[in-house]
């Protein structure tokens, strides 16, 4: 039985920890926060969405980004200030456009494979995470956008997704709260939603019950690797004191946007870039607001906004992509479009109590997660899931745990191992 350090207590770190514990390994989770799920896994859009698996590498995304650069409330916003990391990442993003179709299909397959793993985890460990199994509906406000979506739908169906076009009348049948003017939509009945923070913390509790150890409030200063394993040097996150060096048989880096820095410590390049997203949680305090908010999860393709109903009294609305480095500021001009969207689309929902949040999505240039072995023995990764960490984590955790047991799988080789985990 090997002893692994898992660095990162977000959704990928905790699912990885659980997968390793189930295979009989000892695991110590290290994170700089006092609780699991305090960064990107805290308040995301909530969607478990194979239907949102299309990678962003396309000329359409580039052209929209250029057009939106001068618009402060645009769905995609880039700080033009020069930076080597940002512009080298963008160059690799452009190079990956040629792999758009293949990467989209592969992401769909991973997302479908992840579903049952996550549902099984919740059932086995008794985790209540406000799970709603009402599907996800992509909505379109004009006929041109609806027609253009057919190509993406063909790719998603090629990956095995049951997703089909619905009329505006059928949309209102799926959820009567949809009273706006729509051209139509695409519906994925098997997609679902839930509270990522509640799930992650519930699974962390399960890991602790199974013997997992947690070293929270600790910052990783360095990682040393030799033939005997890995030594992780940490210090107290608040004041930098209480420095310690702990030895493990191996280390799994699941640190989101921090993975790039940690990978450099062991001689690897994991080119994660932080892409900020925003969300609001609308508190539905009265019966009228509860009745007016939709229960089915939505993705408004024009606004690039997603929604999730988290129980009777919470309505999560999320969106935007901001390229501005490791900046976690919550900007009022980025929150306002989310509030305005709710007011326009669902005027019966009161927005008097809204909780704003911002988090950094850990994105690779090709939009594909990195899970597998590093260059040095005993170093592994499960990171870079971008906007689909909640959707994909349950299967990539199984894949990395299987890779660790085999100890022979290079990081670049990921596609051939999907079938064995389904």
JOCORTA-V973462 format. One record per pair of residues at least 24 apart in sequence whose C-alpha atoms are under 6 Angstrom apart, sorted by the first residue. I is the first residue (numbers start at 1). J is the second residue. Records with the same first field share a line. If there is no record, write none. Layout:
# JOCORTA-V973462
I->J  J
This chain:
# JOCORTA-V973462
1->25
2->249
3->27  248  249
4->248  249  250  251
5->29  251
6->251  252
7->253  254  255
8->254  255
9->36
10->36  37  41
11->200
12->393
13->254
15->397
16->397
18->207
19->398
20->401
27->212
28->213  214
29->214  215
30->215  216
31->216  218
32->216  217  218  219  237
33->216  217
34->216  217
37->197
40->359  360
41->196  197
42->197
45->318
46->193  194  195  308
47->193
48->191  192  193  391
49->191  391
50->108  111
53->107  108
54->104
55->104  367
57->97  100
58->97
73->334
75->320
76->320  321  322
77->322
78->322  323
79->324
89->365
92->365
93->365  366
96->366
105->159
108->159
109->159
111->392
113->422
114->392  394  395
117->394
118->394
127->202
129->194  195  198  199
130->194  195  310  311
131->193  194
132->192  193
133->192
134->296
135->188  189  190  191  192
136->187  188  191  297  298
137->186  187  298
138->185  186  298  299  300
139->185  300
140->182  183  184  185
141->182  183
142->183
143->183
163->187  188
177->292  294
229->378
250->378  379
251->379
252->380  381
253->381
254->382  383
256->362  383
257->362
271->364
272->362  363  364  384
273->362  363
274->325  326  360  361  362
275->321  322  323  360  361
276->321  322  359  360  361
277->319  320  321  358  359
278->318  319  357  358
279->317  318  356  357
280->316  317  355  356
281->315  316  354  355
282->314  315  354
283->313  314  353
284->313  314
289->348  349  350
292->348  349
330->358
361->386  387
362->386
371->400
372->400  410  411
373->410  411
